Amino acid sequence: MKYRPLGSTGMQVSEIGLGSEGLEGKNEAEVKALLETCLECGINFFDLFNPNPETRRNFGKVIASRRKDFIIQGHICTAWRDGQYSRTRDMRLVRPAFESLLKHLGTDYIDVGILHYVDKQADLDVVMNGPVLQYAQELKARGVIRSIGTRTHSAEIALKAVESGYVEVLMFSINPAYDMRPGYDVIEDLGERKNYADDSLQGMDREREWLYQTCAARNIAITVMKAFAGGMLLDAKDSPFEVALTPLQCLHYALTRPAVSSVLAGCISPEQVREVVRYSDCPEAEKDYSVTLSTAPRHSYTGKCMYCGHCAPCTLGIDIALVNKVLDLALSISGDSIPETIRDHYELLEHHASECNACAACETNCPFDVPIIEKMAQAAEAFGK
């Protein structure tokens, strides 16, 4: 298992984490088996949105003697009402619901406090301009949560939350279908193939691309949900590309987006956990999504670097995908000068774009027809090296 910084929080999280959907409806023994398999495989990052008291108690029994082995992303604003999940902004419910999370887990802190499910402007206004955010800030000041995050499916809302200055972690849905979304922000619409008509396949959505670059520039961590698009991408009949991707390809796509720290896979069994953690050690060819996407009957990822690394190896050792990622980040920043943090990322590279001899071997390898020589020249001019 490989580990990545969780943005600026100071925490290191496993690049594959566990989503909490698979915990629902399981008994104590089943939850224990699932979580212990995660730990055995090196997973240390867990999302827990579930307000179900039984689910929380079962989770708590596993972490009782090994709390430090778990980095927990817990949610604020989820409550258990009349025997079912409820999203709420009513502080008469929000406070006791979060306090019950601590009680049922048997812990006095949560690593990331996620402001739960903020997809609309009106909802963002309520959360960010009222007692919900104040409560989260109070929890952080007391050390009850170590960092503040939010969960959304909307790139527009995500950007506003990130730009507010309060959010350190963004839980966001990322996969190649959603990244060329046809203008829908509601998750039910994003998951419907019928909403990916021919005229809506317009390549990488600029708003989502800008979101990833903004998070990278501000060192805000993205933790990924919906990496498989609810299974839509795993079945050629449902996929908007009319080809099936594998789970490992979907994981690789998400993990190669800027600012992503971890993908929270919704595994429901120890066997599924073992399958997804193969990602960290499997051959590059097995997780390579580029050829599948670029040869799909329907796709529009042409001319844009997807950071897939298929251009490698460079004859001179340049990490072309990383140079392009840093260049895209630099170009996304407004103003005349590149921030020193981004320039430092570039300077630390072993080889630089100025070393490119225009042999074009990379362009022959690129499945997305990216003008790589042109990009290298652009990077050399931008960074002056």
N, C-alpha and C positions, 0 to 999 in steps of 0.2 A: 504494500500500500504506500502511495505517495501522499505527502501532506503539503498544504498550501497555506499561506497567511490568510487569515480572515480579515482582509482589508487592513485598517489601522487599529483593530481591536487588541492586537498583541497575541491573539490566539492562533494556533496552528490546527487546521482541520483536515481530516481525510478527504481526498478528492472525490471519493464515493461515500455518501452518507445514507442514512435511512429515513425515508418519509414515513409518516405514521399511519397511513391508510391501512397498512397490513396488520396493525395492532388491534383494530376493531374486531369485536366478536370472538377474540381468542381468550382462552382460559389462562390461568397463571402459568401452567407448565409450557404452553405453546409460546407465550410471550417470552418466557425465560429462554427457551430453546432458540428463538429468533434473535434475541439480543445477545446471547452468549456466542452465537455464531458470528454475529457482527464483530464482537470484540476479538474473537479468534482470528478473524480475517483482517484486523487492523482498523476497522471503522471506529471512529471516536466522535462522530458528529451525527446528531439525531434531532429531527424535527418532531414536535409534539403539540399539535393543535387541538387534539382531542379533549373535550371537556368531560367525557364519560368517566365518572369516578372509578369504575372498575378497571378501565384501561389504565388510568393514572396510578392506581394502587398496584396493579400488576407490574407496571414499569418501575415503580418505586421500590418494590421488593428486590428487583434485580440490582438496582444501583445502590442499595442500602450500604453495602460494605466497600463499594468501589466508585464513589461519586466522582472522583477526580479522573476516572477513565472516560467519563461522558461529558461532551460539550453539548449542551441542550439548548435548542432553539424553541422556547416556549411562547405561547401566544396570549396576548392580552386582548380582551373583548370576545372571548368564546365562553359560553355559559351552558350549563345543563339544566334545561327547563322541561318539566313534564316528561322526563325520560328520553329527551332527545337534544341534539346539538342545536344551539342558537347563537347567532352573531348579534351582539348588542353593543350599544354605546351608552347605555344607562348605567351610571356609576353605582347605582344601588345594586346592580348585578355584576358589573365589571370588577369591582374590588373584591367581593367575596369569592368570585369565580377564580381570580388569580391567587388569592390566599389559599383556596382549596387545592390549587395545583401544587403549591409548596408543601402543604400538609400531606397530600396523598403521595407525593414523591418522597417525602421525608427529607427535604433539603431546605436550606435557608437562602438559596440563591439560584437564579436561572442565568445562563451565560448570555443569551440573546433574547431580549423581550420584543417579540414581533407584534406590531399593531396590526391586527388581523383583518385581512380581506377588504382593502380599500381600493375600489375599482371606479368610483364615480367622483366627480368634482364636489358634489354636495357632501358626500361621505368624507372626502379629504378635508373639507372645510370644518366639519364637525370634529374630526379627530385631531387635526393640527391646531385648531383655534379654540380649543376648549379643555375641559377637565381630563380628557383621555390622555393627551400628550403631557399635561401637567402631572398626572399620576405616574406616567412612565418616567418622567424626569425625577420625580420624587423617589421612585424605586431605585433609579440609578444612583442618585445622590446617597442613598442609604446602603448601597452595595447589594441590594436584593436582585437587581439585574446588572450585568456588566456592560451591556451595550444595548442600544435601541435600534430596532429595524422595523420594516413594514413589509406586508405581503400584498401584491397586486398582480393583475394580468394585463393592465393597461400601461403602455409605454408613456402615454401622456401624463398619467397620474404619477407613475414612477419617477419621471423626470422632475415633476413639481415637488415630490417628496424628497428626492435627493437634493434638489436645489434649496430646500428649506434650511439645510444645515443641521437638522436634528437626527437624520438617519445615517447610521453607520453600516447597516446591513440591509440589502434589498433581496427579498425572496420573490423571484420572478420566473415566469414560464418561458422556457427557451427550447426551441427545436427548429429545424429548417423550414417546416411548414408555417409555423407562427411568425418566423422572421420575414416572411414575405406575405404577411397577413393582408387581406383585402380591405382593411379599414375597420375591422371589428375589434372591439375591446371586451365584449362579453365572452366569457370562456365557452359558453354553449355554442356561440357562433364560430369561434376559432376552431372548435373541434368538429365542425360539420364540413365534409368534403364538398357538398353542394355550394359552399360559399367560396370555393376556390375555382371559379370559372376561368376560362381561357383568358379573358380580358383583365383578370385581376392578378395574374402572375407577372408582377412587375419587378422581380428581383428583390434584393435586400431592402426592407423597409427603412427609409432614412431616419424615421423617428426612433426605431429600435436600435439602429446602428449608433445614432447619436447618444442614446441612453447608455450603451455599453462603453462608449468612449468617455462620456462624462464620469461614469463610475470609476473607470480606470484612472482618469486624471485626478480625481478627488480621493483615490484610494478607498473607495466604498466597495465592500464585498458584495458580490451577487451569489446567492445560493439558489440553485435551480430546482424548479418543480416542473412537472409535465414534460420531461425530456423525451418521452415516447408519444406525446400528444394523445394521451389516454389510450394508447395502443393503435391509433390510426396509422402511424408510420410503419408499423410492423406487419401490415397486411396490404398487399398490392391492390386489393379491391377497394380499400378505404383510403389509401394514400393519395394525396393530390398529385404526386409525381408519377403515379401508376406503376411504381415499383416498391418493393418492401425493403426497408432498412433493417439491420439487425440491432438488437439492444446495445451492443458495443459500439456500433457506428453512431447511434444517437448520443450515447455518452460522450464520445469523442467530439462530436459536433459541439455540444454544449460546453465542454471543457476547453475548447479552443477559442471560445468567445472572450474578448477582453473583460477583465475584472471578475471572472467567474472563479470562485474558491472551491465549491463543492456541488455535486449533483446529488439530490436527495431522491434516491430510487425507492419506489413504492413496493418493495419486496414483501411477499406474504408468506414466505417459507424459507427455511435455512438453505434449501437447494437454490432458490432464486438469489439469495445473498451471495452464495459461492459463485454463481454464474456472473453476476455483475462485477464482483471484485476481480475477476479474471482480467478486467480492463487494464489494471496497473501493470501486468506482466505479459500480456498477450502480444504477439507480433504486430508490427505496424500495419501490415497488410490486412489483418483481421479486423481492425477498427477503422480502416480508411473509408470514409464516407464519400470522398470526392469522386471516384470513378462511378459509383452507383448513382450519385446525383447528376453528374455531368452527362451521363448516357441515358438518363431517364427519358421516357417519351415526352414528358412535360416538365420543364424546369426553366428557370430564367436567371440562374446564377452565372452569367457570362460577363467577363471583363472585370470582375470584382474579386480581389484576393479574399479567399475564404480561410486563410491561415491553416490550410490542411497539411502543408509540408510536402506536398507531392512534387514540388519543384526540386527537392533535394535528391541527391547531394549536389551542392554547388561545386564546380571544379576548383574553386579557390577557397572553399570552406565558409562562405557567407551563409548565415542563417537567414535566408530570404524571407521566410514567413514572419520571423520576428522583426526583421527590418521593416517590412510592410506594416506590421501591427503598430510599431512605434511611430512610423511615418504617418499612418492614418490618425493616430492619436494626436500627433503634433499638428496636423492639418485641421483637426477639429477644434483646436483652441483659438479663440478670437484674439486679435492683437497682432502686433508686428514681431514679437519675439516668442521663441519657444521656451516654456518654463524650464528652469534648471532641473527639476525632477525628471522630466521627460528626456532632456538632453543627457542627463546622467545615465538613464537606461540605455541610451544609444551608445554613449562613450564606453560603457562596460562590455559591449559586445566584442568578442574576440576578433571578428573581421567586420569591416565596414563597407557600405555601399560604394564608396569611392574606389575600392579595389576591383570592382566589376570590370571585366575585360570584354563584355558584350559577346560572349561566345554563344549565347542563346540556347545552351543545353537545357536551362531551366524552362524556357518558353516552350520547348518541345515536350517537356514533361507535364506542363500545367494543363489540367483538364478543363480549366475555366477560361482559357484564352486571355489570361492577364498579360498586359504589355510590361513584363517584368524589367526589361532593360530600361525602359522609360521610367519605371518606378524607382529603380536604383539611381538613375541620374537625378531624379527629383529628390531622393533622400540625401544624396551627396551634396546637392546644392543647399538643401534646408539645414543640414547639420554641419556643413563645412568641413567634412572629413570623409 
